[in-house]
């Protein structure tokens, strides 16, 4: 299970994500939708461990996802685009 607890993030003091709580069970499909600039990609980068958390915690199978310096999965793209 992926678990996000009280996640908040800002770019240059501009709040992008505020107090996000999310649980995704193994095998569950989720779509993250929203307007351009609303924080979709930022949320995915934070969940993948590519960016440092400002506030909150993210867990995969009850293990914390750490900051980019931990280099959990080097070289893997976090999302793929279809054209």
NUFIRO-606026 format. One record per residue: x, y, z of N, C-alpha, C, O in turn; residue in one letter. Coordinates in steps of 0.05 Angstrom, whole numbers, plus 5000, padded with zeros to 4 digits. Layout:
BEGIN
XYZXYZXYZXYZA...
This chain:
BEGIN
501749765000500050005000501850255000503850265014X501050454985502250714985500650895003498150915000X501951025022500551195041501951475042504351495046X500351675038501351955040499852085063497452065065X501352205081500152325105501052615108503452675110X499052795109499453075115501653205097503253355107X501553145071503553245053503053535045500753595036X504953705047504853985038507354055024509553955031X507154225003509554294988509154564976506954634967X511254724974511254994962513555034944515754924949X513255194923515455284906515855584913514055744909X518255654922518855934929516556064945515656284938X515755924966513656024984510856034972509056144984X510555934947507955914935506855634940507855444929X504755604957503655344964502555204939500955324924X503354954935502354794912500654564923498554514912X501554434944500054214956499754274986501654374999X497354234997496854295025495354065038493054005031X496553955058495353745076494053525060491653455064X495553395042494553175026494752915042496852855053X492552765043492552495055491452305033489452365020X492852085029492051905008492951615015495151575026X491251425008491951145011491250994986488951014976X493150854975492650694950493450404956495750354962X491550234954491949944959493349814935493049904913X494849604940496149454919494049364899491949254907X494449404873492549314853490449524846488949494827X490249734862488349944857489350134836491750194835X487550234819488350424797487350694805485050734814X489050894802488351174810489151364787491351324775X487551554781488151764762488352024778486652094793X490452174773490852434785490352644763491852664744X488152794766487452984745487253264757486753294781X487453464740487253734749488353934728489453844708X487954184734488854394715491954404715493254304733X492954524694495854564691496854724715495754934722X499054634727500254784749499054734776499654874796X497154534779495854494804497354304823496554274846X499554184814501154014831501153714825502253564841X500053634803499953344797502753224794503353024807X504353344778507153244774508753264799510353094805X508353484814509753514839509053294859510853184872X506553224860505653014878506952744870507952604887X506952684844508252434834511252434840512352234848X512552654836515452674841516052634871517952494879X514352744888514652714917514152414925515652304941X512052294914511452014920513651834910514151624923X514951894889517051734878519751774892521551624888X519851984908522352044923524352214907526652214914X523452354886525252514870525652794882527452934874X523952874900524053144912523953114942522752924953X525053314956525053314985522253394995521053584985X521253255015518753325028519053575045521053605059X517153755043517153995060515753925086516654005108X513553795084511953715108510453455101509553425078X510153275120508653035116510552795112512952815114X509252565108510752315104509452145082507052165077X511151985069510151805048511351535054513751505060X509651325053510451055059509650865036507550895024X511450675031510750455013511150205029513250145039X508950055032508949805048510049865076511649715087X509150085088509950165115512850245118513750295141X514350275096517050375097517050655086515850705065X518350845099518351125090519851145063521951025059X518751315045520151385021521851625028520951825038X524451595022526351795031526852005010525651994988X528552195016529152414998530852314974531752084974X531252484954532752404930535552314936536652144922X536752414957539552344964539752044971541851924969X537451924978537451634985537651464960538351224962X537051574937537451444911536151164910537450964904X533551154917532150894920532150734894532750504894X531350864872531150724846532450894825531151044810X535150894823536551064805535951004776535750774768X535551214760535251184731532551104721532251084697X530651064738527950984729526151224725526051394743X524851254702523051474698520651444717519551224720X519651664728517451644747514751654733512751574744X514651754709512251744693512851754664514951864656X511151644648511651634619509251784605506951754613X509951924585507952074570507251934544508951814531X504751944536503851834511503252064492502052264501X503952034467503352254448501452154427500652304409X
